Amino acid sequence: MAVNCRSILKSEPGRSSEEDFKIMLGKFRKKLTDSGILTVWKKHQYYESKGERKRRKKKESHLKHMKESSRIT
C-alpha cells in the first residue's frame, strides 16, 4: 500500500521554522491516520498465529452482532 504522504509547505514571511515544522508534522500525522497506514502498521507490529487471528475475528464478529442486535430493539 503505497501512499504519498509528502507535504510541501511554503514559508510565509511572519512564520518561524519551528511553526512550519509543527504545521507540517500535523499534516503528516493527519494523512497517516486518514490513509490507515498507522493502523496497519500497529496490526502487523506483532506476530499473530492463525488460531489467534480466528479467535480475534470470531470475538469481533460476536461483538458486532451484539451491537447491531441491541440497536434494533
mmCIF file of the N, C-alpha and C atoms, coordinates in Angstrom:
data_MODEL
# 
_entry.id   MODEL 
# 
loop_
_atom_site.group_PDB 
_atom_site.id 
_atom_site.type_symbol 
_atom_site.label_atom_id 
_atom_site.label_alt_id 
_atom_site.label_comp_id 
_atom_site.label_asym_id 
_atom_site.label_entity_id 
_atom_site.label_seq_id 
_atom_site.pdbx_PDB_ins_code 
_atom_site.Cartn_x 
_atom_site.Cartn_y 
_atom_site.Cartn_z 
_atom_site.occupancy 
_atom_site.B_iso_or_equiv 
_atom_site.pdbx_formal_charge 
_atom_site.auth_seq_id 
_atom_site.auth_comp_id 
_atom_site.auth_asym_id 
_atom_site.auth_atom_id 
_atom_site.pdbx_PDB_model_num 
ATOM 1   N N  . MET A 1 1  ? 0.849   -1.155  0.000  1.00 0.00 ? 1  MET A N  1 
ATOM 2   C CA . MET A 1 1  ? 0.000   0.000   0.000  1.00 0.00 ? 1  MET A CA 1 
ATOM 3   C C  . MET A 1 1  ? 0.906   1.232   0.000  1.00 0.00 ? 1  MET A C  1 
ATOM 4   N N  . ALA A 1 2  ? 1.062   1.816   -1.142 1.00 0.00 ? 2  ALA A N  1 
ATOM 5   C CA . ALA A 1 2  ? 1.919   2.995   -1.250 1.00 0.00 ? 2  ALA A CA 1 
ATOM 6   C C  . ALA A 1 2  ? 1.047   4.244   -1.295 1.00 0.00 ? 2  ALA A C  1 
ATOM 7   N N  . VAL A 1 3  ? 1.274   5.105   -0.358 1.00 0.00 ? 3  VAL A N  1 
ATOM 8   C CA . VAL A 1 3  ? 0.519   6.357   -0.289 1.00 0.00 ? 3  VAL A CA 1 
ATOM 9   C C  . VAL A 1 3  ? 1.521   7.492   -0.201 1.00 0.00 ? 3  VAL A C  1 
ATOM 10  N N  . ASN A 1 4  ? 1.279   8.537   -0.974 1.00 0.00 ? 4  ASN A N  1 
ATOM 11  C CA . ASN A 1 4  ? 2.174   9.684   -0.963 1.00 0.00 ? 4  ASN A CA 1 
ATOM 12  C C  . ASN A 1 4  ? 1.813   10.570  0.215  1.00 0.00 ? 4  ASN A C  1 
ATOM 13  N N  . CYS A 1 5  ? 2.657   10.600  1.227  1.00 0.00 ? 5  CYS A N  1 
ATOM 14  C CA . CYS A 1 5  ? 2.408   11.384  2.432  1.00 0.00 ? 5  CYS A CA 1 
ATOM 15  C C  . CYS A 1 5  ? 3.301   12.609  2.497  1.00 0.00 ? 5  CYS A C  1 
ATOM 16  N N  . ARG A 1 6  ? 3.872   12.990  1.359  1.00 0.00 ? 6  ARG A N  1 
ATOM 17  C CA . ARG A 1 6  ? 4.762   14.142  1.351  1.00 0.00 ? 6  ARG A CA 1 
ATOM 18  C C  . ARG A 1 6  ? 3.935   15.421  1.400  1.00 0.00 ? 6  ARG A C  1 
ATOM 19  N N  . SER A 1 7  ? 4.312   16.321  2.252  1.00 0.00 ? 7  SER A N  1 
ATOM 20  C CA . SER A 1 7  ? 3.602   17.583  2.405  1.00 0.00 ? 7  SER A CA 1 
ATOM 21  C C  . SER A 1 7  ? 4.587   18.724  2.174  1.00 0.00 ? 7  SER A C  1 
ATOM 22  N N  . ILE A 1 8  ? 4.320   19.540  1.162  1.00 0.00 ? 8  ILE A N  1 
ATOM 23  C CA . ILE A 1 8  ? 5.199   20.660  0.850  1.00 0.00 ? 8  ILE A CA 1 
ATOM 24  C C  . ILE A 1 8  ? 4.542   21.933  1.363  1.00 0.00 ? 8  ILE A C  1 
ATOM 25  N N  . LEU A 1 9  ? 5.298   22.692  2.114  1.00 0.00 ? 9  LEU A N  1 
ATOM 26  C CA . LEU A 1 9  ? 4.783   23.912  2.722  1.00 0.00 ? 9  LEU A CA 1 
ATOM 27  C C  . LEU A 1 9  ? 5.731   25.047  2.405  1.00 0.00 ? 9  LEU A C  1 
ATOM 28  N N  . LYS A 1 10 ? 5.189   26.098  1.842  1.00 0.00 ? 10 LYS A N  1 
ATOM 29  C CA . LYS A 1 10 ? 5.999   27.271  1.537  1.00 0.00 ? 10 LYS A CA 1 
ATOM 30  C C  . LYS A 1 10 ? 6.088   28.138  2.776  1.00 0.00 ? 10 LYS A C  1 
ATOM 31  N N  . SER A 1 11 ? 7.262   28.667  3.035  1.00 0.00 ? 11 SER A N  1 
ATOM 32  C CA . SER A 1 11 ? 7.462   29.522  4.207  1.00 0.00 ? 11 SER A CA 1 
ATOM 33  C C  . SER A 1 11 ? 6.787   30.863  3.994  1.00 0.00 ? 11 SER A C  1 
ATOM 34  N N  . GLU A 1 12 ? 6.117   31.311  5.011  1.00 0.00 ? 12 GLU A N  1 
ATOM 35  C CA . GLU A 1 12 ? 5.495   32.629  4.969  1.00 0.00 ? 12 GLU A CA 1 
ATOM 36  C C  . GLU A 1 12 ? 6.397   33.592  5.732  1.00 0.00 ? 12 GLU A C  1 
ATOM 37  N N  . PRO A 1 13 ? 6.399   34.867  5.373  1.00 0.00 ? 13 PRO A N  1 
ATOM 38  C CA . PRO A 1 13 ? 7.325   35.822  5.983  1.00 0.00 ? 13 PRO A CA 1 
ATOM 39  C C  . PRO A 1 13 ? 7.209   35.942  7.502  1.00 0.00 ? 13 PRO A C  1 
ATOM 40  N N  . GLY A 1 14 ? 6.018   35.857  8.076  1.00 0.00 ? 14 GLY A N  1 
ATOM 41  C CA . GLY A 1 14 ? 5.852   36.060  9.508  1.00 0.00 ? 14 GLY A CA 1 
ATOM 42  C C  . GLY A 1 14 ? 5.946   34.814  10.348 1.00 0.00 ? 14 GLY A C  1 
ATOM 43  N N  . ARG A 1 15 ? 6.290   33.678  9.762  1.00 0.00 ? 15 ARG A N  1 
ATOM 44  C CA . ARG A 1 15 ? 6.269   32.411  10.476 1.00 0.00 ? 15 ARG A CA 1 
ATOM 45  C C  . ARG A 1 15 ? 7.689   31.891  10.688 1.00 0.00 ? 15 ARG A C  1 
ATOM 46  N N  . SER A 1 16 ? 7.946   31.345  11.876 1.00 0.00 ? 16 SER A N  1 
ATOM 47  C CA . SER A 1 16 ? 9.273   30.790  12.159 1.00 0.00 ? 16 SER A CA 1 
ATOM 48  C C  . SER A 1 16 ? 9.362   29.368  11.615 1.00 0.00 ? 16 SER A C  1 
ATOM 49  N N  . SER A 1 17 ? 10.566  28.845  11.547 1.00 0.00 ? 17 SER A N  1 
ATOM 50  C CA . SER A 1 17 ? 10.756  27.488  11.038 1.00 0.00 ? 17 SER A CA 1 
ATOM 51  C C  . SER A 1 17 ? 10.162  26.457  12.005 1.00 0.00 ? 17 SER A C  1 
ATOM 52  N N  . GLU A 1 18 ? 10.113  26.774  13.292 1.00 0.00 ? 18 GLU A N  1 
ATOM 53  C CA . GLU A 1 18 ? 9.514   25.863  14.272 1.00 0.00 ? 18 GLU A CA 1 
ATOM 54  C C  . GLU A 1 18 ? 8.011   25.741  14.038 1.00 0.00 ? 18 GLU A C  1 
ATOM 55  N N  . GLU A 1 19 ? 7.359   26.865  13.737 1.00 0.00 ? 19 GLU A N  1 
ATOM 56  C CA . GLU A 1 19 ? 5.923   26.837  13.440 1.00 0.00 ? 19 GLU A CA 1 
ATOM 57  C C  . GLU A 1 19 ? 5.666   26.055  12.163 1.00 0.00 ? 19 GLU A C  1 
ATOM 58  N N  . ASP A 1 20 ? 6.532   26.248  11.143 1.00 0.00 ? 20 ASP A N  1 
ATOM 59  C CA . ASP A 1 20 ? 6.403   25.493  9.902  1.00 0.00 ? 20 ASP A CA 1 
ATOM 60  C C  . ASP A 1 20 ? 6.500   23.997  10.169 1.00 0.00 ? 20 ASP A C  1 
ATOM 61  N N  . PHE A 1 21 ? 7.463   23.604  11.003 1.00 0.00 ? 21 PHE A N  1 
ATOM 62  C CA . PHE A 1 21 ? 7.649   22.190  11.321 1.00 0.00 ? 21 PHE A CA 1 
ATOM 63  C C  . PHE A 1 21 ? 6.415   21.627  12.019 1.00 0.00 ? 21 PHE A C  1 
ATOM 64  N N  . LYS A 1 22 ? 5.856   22.370  12.971 1.00 0.00 ? 22 LYS A N  1 
ATOM 65  C CA . LYS A 1 22 ? 4.670   21.893  13.694 1.00 0.00 ? 22 LYS A CA 1 
ATOM 66  C C  . LYS A 1 22 ? 3.494   21.705  12.742 1.00 0.00 ? 22 LYS A C  1 
ATOM 67  N N  . ILE A 1 23 ? 3.334   22.627  11.806 1.00 0.00 ? 23 ILE A N  1 
ATOM 68  C CA . ILE A 1 23 ? 2.237   22.522  10.843 1.00 0.00 ? 23 ILE A CA 1 
ATOM 69  C C  . ILE A 1 23 ? 2.450   21.321  9.931  1.00 0.00 ? 23 ILE A C  1 
ATOM 70  N N  . MET A 1 24 ? 3.684   21.149  9.432  1.00 0.00 ? 24 MET A N  1 
ATOM 71  C CA . MET A 1 24 ? 3.974   20.007  8.560  1.00 0.00 ? 24 MET A CA 1 
ATOM 72  C C  . MET A 1 24 ? 3.808   18.691  9.299  1.00 0.00 ? 24 MET A C  1 
ATOM 73  N N  . LEU A 1 25 ? 4.224   18.632  10.560 1.00 0.00 ? 25 LEU A N  1 
ATOM 74  C CA . LEU A 1 25 ? 4.071   17.416  11.349 1.00 0.00 ? 25 LEU A CA 1 
ATOM 75  C C  . LEU A 1 25 ? 2.587   17.094  11.555 1.00 0.00 ? 25 LEU A C  1 
ATOM 76  N N  . GLY A 1 26 ? 1.786   18.107  11.824 1.00 0.00 ? 26 GLY A N  1 
ATOM 77  C CA . GLY A 1 26 ? 0.352   17.899  11.978 1.00 0.00 ? 26 GLY A CA 1 
ATOM 78  C C  . GLY A 1 26 ? -0.286  17.379  10.698 1.00 0.00 ? 26 GLY A C  1 
ATOM 79  N N  . LYS A 1 27 ? 0.094   17.938  9.555  1.00 0.00 ? 27 LYS A N  1 
ATOM 80  C CA . LYS A 1 27 ? -0.440  17.476  8.275  1.00 0.00 ? 27 LYS A CA 1 
ATOM 81  C C  . LYS A 1 27 ? -0.022  16.038  8.003  1.00 0.00 ? 27 LYS A C  1 
ATOM 82  N N  . PHE A 1 28 ? 1.240   15.718  8.329  1.00 0.00 ? 28 PHE A N  1 
ATOM 83  C CA . PHE A 1 28 ? 1.746   14.359  8.118  1.00 0.00 ? 28 PHE A CA 1 
ATOM 84  C C  . PHE A 1 28 ? 0.972   13.356  8.969  1.00 0.00 ? 28 PHE A C  1 
ATOM 85  N N  . ARG A 1 29 ? 0.770   13.677  10.231 1.00 0.00 ? 29 ARG A N  1 
ATOM 86  C CA . ARG A 1 29 ? 0.021   12.779  11.125 1.00 0.00 ? 29 ARG A CA 1 
ATOM 87  C C  . ARG A 1 29 ? -1.409  12.586  10.642 1.00 0.00 ? 29 ARG A C  1 
ATOM 88  N N  . LYS A 1 30 ? -2.045  13.649  10.170 1.00 0.00 ? 30 LYS A N  1 
ATOM 89  C CA . LYS A 1 30 ? -3.414  13.563  9.673  1.00 0.00 ? 30 LYS A CA 1 
ATOM 90  C C  . LYS A 1 30 ? -3.479  12.674  8.439  1.00 0.00 ? 30 LYS A C  1 
ATOM 91  N N  . LYS A 1 31 ? -2.519  12.829  7.530  1.00 0.00 ? 31 LYS A N  1 
ATOM 92  C CA . LYS A 1 31 ? -2.500  11.980  6.333  1.00 0.00 ? 31 LYS A CA 1 
ATOM 93  C C  . LYS A 1 31 ? -2.260  10.515  6.705  1.00 0.00 ? 31 LYS A C  1 
ATOM 94  N N  . LEU A 1 32 ? -1.415  10.263  7.698  1.00 0.00 ? 32 LEU A N  1 
ATOM 95  C CA . LEU A 1 32 ? -1.170  8.884   8.133  1.00 0.00 ? 32 LEU A CA 1 
ATOM 96  C C  . LEU A 1 32 ? -2.438  8.254   8.686  1.00 0.00 ? 32 LEU A C  1 
ATOM 97  N N  . THR A 1 33 ? -3.151  8.977   9.525  1.00 0.00 ? 33 THR A N  1 
ATOM 98  C CA . THR A 1 33 ? -4.359  8.404   10.121 1.00 0.00 ? 33 THR A CA 1 
ATOM 99  C C  . THR A 1 33 ? -5.467  8.263   9.084  1.00 0.00 ? 33 THR A C  1 
ATOM 100 N N  . ASP A 1 34 ? -5.580  9.215   8.174  1.00 0.00 ? 34 ASP A N  1 
ATOM 101 C CA . ASP A 1 34 ? -6.620  9.139   7.151  1.00 0.00 ? 34 ASP A CA 1 
ATOM 102 C C  . ASP A 1 34 ? -6.377  7.990   6.187  1.00 0.00 ? 34 ASP A C  1 
ATOM 103 N N  . SER A 1 35 ? -5.120  7.727   5.856  1.00 0.00 ? 35 SER A N  1 
ATOM 104 C CA . SER A 1 35 ? -4.813  6.667   4.901  1.00 0.00 ? 35 SER A CA 1 
ATOM 105 C C  . SER A 1 35 ? -4.894  5.278   5.535  1.00 0.00 ? 35 SER A C  1 
ATOM 106 N N  . GLY A 1 36 ? -4.787  5.181   6.851  1.00 0.00 ? 36 GLY A N  1 
ATOM 107 C CA . GLY A 1 36 ? -4.865  3.892   7.531  1.00 0.00 ? 36 GLY A CA 1 
ATOM 108 C C  . GLY A 1 36 ? -3.529  3.188   7.666  1.00 0.00 ? 36 GLY A C  1 
ATOM 109 N N  . ILE A 1 37 ? -2.461  3.844   7.286  1.00 0.00 ? 37 ILE A N  1 
ATOM 110 C CA . ILE A 1 37 ? -1.134  3.228   7.368  1.00 0.00 ? 37 ILE A CA 1 
ATOM 111 C C  . ILE A 1 37 ? -0.771  2.915   8.806  1.00 0.00 ? 37 ILE A C  1 
ATOM 112 N N  . LEU A 1 38 ? -1.094  3.814   9.700  1.00 0.00 ? 38 LEU A N  1 
ATOM 113 C CA . LEU A 1 38 ? -0.728  3.633   11.103 1.00 0.00 ? 38 LEU A CA 1 
ATOM 114 C C  . LEU A 1 38 ? -1.426  2.423   11.719 1.00 0.00 ? 38 LEU A C  1 
ATOM 115 N N  . THR A 1 39 ? -2.708  2.227   11.415 1.00 0.00 ? 39 THR A N  1 
ATOM 116 C CA . THR A 1 39 ? -3.425  1.078   11.974 1.00 0.00 ? 39 THR A CA 1 
ATOM 117 C C  . THR A 1 39 ? -2.893  -0.231  11.410 1.00 0.00 ? 39 THR A C  1 
ATOM 118 N N  . VAL A 1 40 ? -2.548  -0.239  10.121 1.00 0.00 ? 40 VAL A N  1 
ATOM 119 C CA . VAL A 1 40 ? -1.980  -1.442  9.515  1.00 0.00 ? 40 VAL A CA 1 
ATOM 120 C C  . VAL A 1 40 ? -0.632  -1.755  10.155 1.00 0.00 ? 40 VAL A C  1 
ATOM 121 N N  . TRP A 1 41 ? 0.184   -0.735  10.364 1.00 0.00 ? 41 TRP A N  1 
ATOM 122 C CA . TRP A 1 41 ? 1.491   -0.934  10.982 1.00 0.00 ? 41 TRP A CA 1 
ATOM 123 C C  . TRP A 1 41 ? 1.340   -1.496  12.393 1.00 0.00 ? 41 TRP A C  1 
ATOM 124 N N  . LYS A 1 42 ? 0.414   -0.936  13.181 1.00 0.00 ? 42 LYS A N  1 
ATOM 125 C CA . LYS A 1 42 ? 0.217   -1.432  14.544 1.00 0.00 ? 42 LYS A CA 1 
ATOM 126 C C  . LYS A 1 42 ? -0.277  -2.870  14.534 1.00 0.00 ? 42 LYS A C  1 
ATOM 127 N N  . LYS A 1 43 ? -1.122  -3.220  13.560 1.00 0.00 ? 43 LYS A N  1 
ATOM 128 C CA . LYS A 1 43 ? -1.650  -4.577  13.474 1.00 0.00 ? 43 LYS A CA 1 
ATOM 129 C C  . LYS A 1 43 ? -0.537  -5.571  13.143 1.00 0.00 ? 43 LYS A C  1 
ATOM 130 N N  . HIS A 1 44 ? 0.412   -5.181  12.301 1.00 0.00 ? 44 HIS A N  1 
ATOM 131 C CA . HIS A 1 44 ? 1.496   -6.073  11.897 1.00 0.00 ? 44 HIS A CA 1 
ATOM 132 C C  . HIS A 1 44 ? 2.745   -5.937  12.764 1.00 0.00 ? 44 HIS A C  1 
ATOM 133 N N  . GLN A 1 45 ? 2.662   -5.189  13.829 1.00 0.00 ? 45 GLN A N  1 
ATOM 134 C CA . GLN A 1 45 ? 3.808   -4.974  14.695 1.00 0.00 ? 45 GLN A CA 1 
ATOM 135 C C  . GLN A 1 45 ? 4.204   -6.273  15.411 1.00 0.00 ? 45 GLN A C  1 
ATOM 136 N N  . TYR A 1 46 ? 3.231   -7.102  15.745 1.00 0.00 ? 46 TYR A N  1 
ATOM 137 C CA . TYR A 1 46 ? 3.481   -8.357  16.438 1.00 0.00 ? 46 TYR A CA 1 
ATOM 138 C C  . TYR A 1 46 ? 2.915   -9.514  15.621 1.00 0.00 ? 46 TYR A C  1 
ATOM 139 N N  . TYR A 1 47 ? 3.543   -10.662 15.726 1.00 0.00 ? 47 TYR A N  1 
ATOM 140 C CA . TYR A 1 47 ? 3.081   -11.844 15.011 1.00 0.00 ? 47 TYR A CA 1 
ATOM 141 C C  . TYR A 1 47 ? 1.798   -12.362 15.650 1.00 0.00 ? 47 TYR A C  1 
ATOM 142 N N  . GLU A 1 48 ? 0.852   -12.731 14.793 1.00 0.00 ? 48 GLU A N  1 
ATOM 143 C CA . GLU A 1 48 ? -0.416  -13.281 15.267 1.00 0.00 ? 48 GLU A CA 1 
ATOM 144 C C  . GLU A 1 48 ? -0.625  -14.609 14.543 1.00 0.00 ? 48 GLU A C  1 
ATOM 145 N N  . SER A 1 49 ? -0.726  -15.690 15.319 1.00 0.00 ? 49 SER A N  1 
ATOM 146 C CA . SER A 1 49 ? -0.886  -17.004 14.712 1.00 0.00 ? 49 SER A CA 1 
ATOM 147 C C  . SER A 1 49 ? -2.284  -17.137 14.111 1.00 0.00 ? 49 SER A C  1 
ATOM 148 N N  . LYS A 1 50 ? -2.472  -18.193 13.309 1.00 0.00 ? 50 LYS A N  1 
ATOM 149 C CA . LYS A 1 50 ? -3.770  -18.412 12.670 1.00 0.00 ? 50 LYS A CA 1 
ATOM 150 C C  . LYS A 1 50 ? -4.873  -18.599 13.702 1.00 0.00 ? 50 LYS A C  1 
ATOM 151 N N  . GLY A 1 51 ? -4.564  -19.341 14.767 1.00 0.00 ? 51 GLY A N  1 
ATOM 152 C CA . GLY A 1 51 ? -5.556  -19.581 15.809 1.00 0.00 ? 51 GLY A CA 1 
ATOM 153 C C  . GLY A 1 51 ? -5.936  -18.300 16.531 1.00 0.00 ? 51 GLY A C  1 
ATOM 154 N N  . GLU A 1 52 ? -4.938  -17.473 16.838 1.00 0.00 ? 52 GLU A N  1 
ATOM 155 C CA . GLU A 1 52 ? -5.227  -16.191 17.492 1.00 0.00 ? 52 GLU A CA 1 
ATOM 156 C C  . GLU A 1 52 ? -6.071  -15.295 16.587 1.00 0.00 ? 52 GLU A C  1 
ATOM 157 N N  . ARG A 1 53 ? -5.733  -15.294 15.287 1.00 0.00 ? 53 ARG A N  1 
ATOM 158 C CA . ARG A 1 53 ? -6.477  -14.481 14.332 1.00 0.00 ? 53 ARG A CA 1 
ATOM 159 C C  . ARG A 1 53 ? -7.929  -14.936 14.240 1.00 0.00 ? 53 ARG A C  1 
ATOM 160 N N  . LYS A 1 54 ? -8.142  -16.264 14.223 1.00 0.00 ? 54 LYS A N  1 
ATOM 161 C CA . LYS A 1 54 ? -9.509  -16.792 14.167 1.00 0.00 ? 54 LYS A CA 1 
ATOM 162 C C  . LYS A 1 54 ? -10.299 -16.418 15.423 1.00 0.00 ? 54 LYS A C  1 
ATOM 163 N N  . ARG A 1 55 ? -9.644  -16.546 16.593 1.00 0.00 ? 55 ARG A N  1 
ATOM 164 C CA . ARG A 1 55 ? -10.328 -16.201 17.842 1.00 0.00 ? 55 ARG A CA 1 
ATOM 165 C C  . ARG A 1 55 ? -10.675 -14.719 17.897 1.00 0.00 ? 55 ARG A C  1 
ATOM 166 N N  . ARG A 1 56 ? -9.738  -13.864 17.428 1.00 0.00 ? 56 ARG A N  1 
ATOM 167 C CA . ARG A 1 56 ? -9.977  -12.420 17.437 1.00 0.00 ? 56 ARG A CA 1 
ATOM 168 C C  . ARG A 1 56 ? -11.122 -12.051 16.489 1.00 0.00 ? 56 ARG A C  1 
ATOM 169 N N  . LYS A 1 57 ? -11.114 -12.628 15.279 1.00 0.00 ? 57 LYS A N  1 
ATOM 170 C CA . LYS A 1 57 ? -12.170 -12.325 14.319 1.00 0.00 ? 57 LYS A CA 1 
ATOM 171 C C  . LYS A 1 57 ? -13.526 -12.828 14.806 1.00 0.00 ? 57 LYS A C  1 
ATOM 172 N N  . LYS A 1 58 ? -13.548 -13.988 15.456 1.00 0.00 ? 58 LYS A N  1 
ATOM 173 C CA . LYS A 1 58 ? -14.795 -14.530 15.985 1.00 0.00 ? 58 LYS A CA 1 
ATOM 174 C C  . LYS A 1 58 ? -15.335 -13.611 17.089 1.00 0.00 ? 58 LYS A C  1 
ATOM 175 N N  . LYS A 1 59 ? -14.442 -13.138 17.950 1.00 0.00 ? 59 LYS A N  1 
ATOM 176 C CA . LYS A 1 59 ? -14.841 -12.235 19.029 1.00 0.00 ? 59 LYS A CA 1 
ATOM 177 C C  . LYS A 1 59 ? -15.350 -10.909 18.455 1.00 0.00 ? 59 LYS A C  1 
ATOM 178 N N  . GLU A 1 60 ? -14.641 -10.368 17.442 1.00 0.00 ? 60 GLU A N  1 
ATOM 179 C CA . GLU A 1 60 ? -15.081 -9.126  16.811 1.00 0.00 ? 60 GLU A CA 1 
ATOM 180 C C  . GLU A 1 60 ? -16.448 -9.293  16.163 1.00 0.00 ? 60 GLU A C  1 
ATOM 181 N N  . SER A 1 61 ? -16.653 -10.427 15.502 1.00 0.00 ? 61 SER A N  1 
ATOM 182 C CA . SER A 1 61 ? -17.931 -10.704 14.855 1.00 0.00 ? 61 SER A CA 1 
ATOM 183 C C  . SER A 1 61 ? -19.054 -10.783 15.887 1.00 0.00 ? 61 SER A C  1 
ATOM 184 N N  . HIS A 1 62 ? -18.780 -11.461 16.985 1.00 0.00 ? 62 HIS A N  1 
ATOM 185 C CA . HIS A 1 62 ? -19.781 -11.593 18.046 1.00 0.00 ? 62 HIS A CA 1 
ATOM 186 C C  . HIS A 1 62 ? -20.136 -10.217 18.628 1.00 0.00 ? 62 HIS A C  1 
ATOM 187 N N  . LEU A 1 63 ? -19.117 -9.399  18.885 1.00 0.00 ? 63 LEU A N  1 
ATOM 188 C CA . LEU A 1 63 ? -19.370 -8.064  19.430 1.00 0.00 ? 63 LEU A CA 1 
ATOM 189 C C  . LEU A 1 63 ? -20.156 -7.208  18.447 1.00 0.00 ? 63 LEU A C  1 
ATOM 190 N N  . LYS A 1 64 ? -19.816 -7.311  17.157 1.00 0.00 ? 64 LYS A N  1 
ATOM 191 C CA . LYS A 1 64 ? -20.528 -6.550  16.127 1.00 0.00 ? 64 LYS A CA 1 
ATOM 192 C C  . LYS A 1 64 ? -21.996 -6.987  16.060 1.00 0.00 ? 64 LYS A C  1 
ATOM 193 N N  . HIS A 1 65 ? -22.227 -8.305  16.128 1.00 0.00 ? 65 HIS A N  1 
ATOM 194 C CA . HIS A 1 65 ? -23.589 -8.825  16.093 1.00 0.00 ? 65 HIS A CA 1 
ATOM 195 C C  . HIS A 1 65 ? -24.392 -8.349  17.317 1.00 0.00 ? 65 HIS A C  1 
ATOM 196 N N  . MET A 1 66 ? -23.760 -8.391  18.483 1.00 0.00 ? 66 MET A N  1 
ATOM 197 C CA . MET A 1 66 ? -24.446 -7.941  19.699 1.00 0.00 ? 66 MET A CA 1 
ATOM 198 C C  . MET A 1 66 ? -24.769 -6.457  19.626 1.00 0.00 ? 66 MET A C  1 
ATOM 199 N N  . LYS A 1 67 ? -23.859 -5.681  19.083 1.00 0.00 ? 67 LYS A N  1 
ATOM 200 C CA . LYS A 1 67 ? -24.063 -4.238  18.951 1.00 0.00 ? 67 LYS A CA 1 
ATOM 201 C C  . LYS A 1 67 ? -25.222 -3.945  17.995 1.00 0.00 ? 67 LYS A C  1 
ATOM 202 N N  . GLU A 1 68 ? -25.260 -4.663  16.857 1.00 0.00 ? 68 GLU A N  1 
ATOM 203 C CA . GLU A 1 68 ? -26.327 -4.452  15.894 1.00 0.00 ? 68 GLU A CA 1 
ATOM 204 C C  . GLU A 1 68 ? -27.675 -4.903  16.445 1.00 0.00 ? 68 GLU A C  1 
ATOM 205 N N  . SER A 1 69 ? -27.695 -6.024  17.169 1.00 0.00 ? 69 SER A N  1 
ATOM 206 C CA . SER A 1 69 ? -28.963 -6.507  17.725 1.00 0.00 ? 69 SER A CA 1 
ATOM 207 C C  . SER A 1 69 ? -29.483 -5.586  18.836 1.00 0.00 ? 69 SER A C  1 
ATOM 208 N N  . SER A 1 70 ? -28.581 -4.937  19.559 1.00 0.00 ? 70 SER A N  1 
ATOM 209 C CA . SER A 1 70 ? -29.039 -4.024  20.602 1.00 0.00 ? 70 SER A CA 1 
ATOM 210 C C  . SER A 1 70 ? -29.579 -2.724  19.997 1.00 0.00 ? 70 SER A C  1 
ATOM 211 N N  . ARG A 1 71 ? -29.114 -2.347  18.833 1.00 0.00 ? 71 ARG A N  1 
ATOM 212 C CA . ARG A 1 71 ? -29.622 -1.147  18.154 1.00 0.00 ? 71 ARG A CA 1 
ATOM 213 C C  . ARG A 1 71 ? -31.020 -1.371  17.606 1.00 0.00 ? 71 ARG A C  1 
ATOM 214 N N  . ILE A 1 72 ? -31.315 -2.588  17.157 1.00 0.00 ? 72 ILE A N  1 
ATOM 215 C CA . ILE A 1 72 ? -32.597 -2.887  16.537 1.00 0.00 ? 72 ILE A CA 1 
ATOM 216 C C  . ILE A 1 72 ? -33.716 -2.820  17.571 1.00 0.00 ? 72 ILE A C  1 
ATOM 217 N N  . THR A 1 73 ? -33.501 -3.362  18.761 1.00 0.00 ? 73 THR A N  1 
ATOM 218 C CA . THR A 1 73 ? -34.564 -3.394  19.767 1.00 0.00 ? 73 THR A CA 1 
ATOM 219 C C  . THR A 1 73 ? -34.682 -2.104  20.522 1.00 0.00 ? 73 THR A C  1 
# 
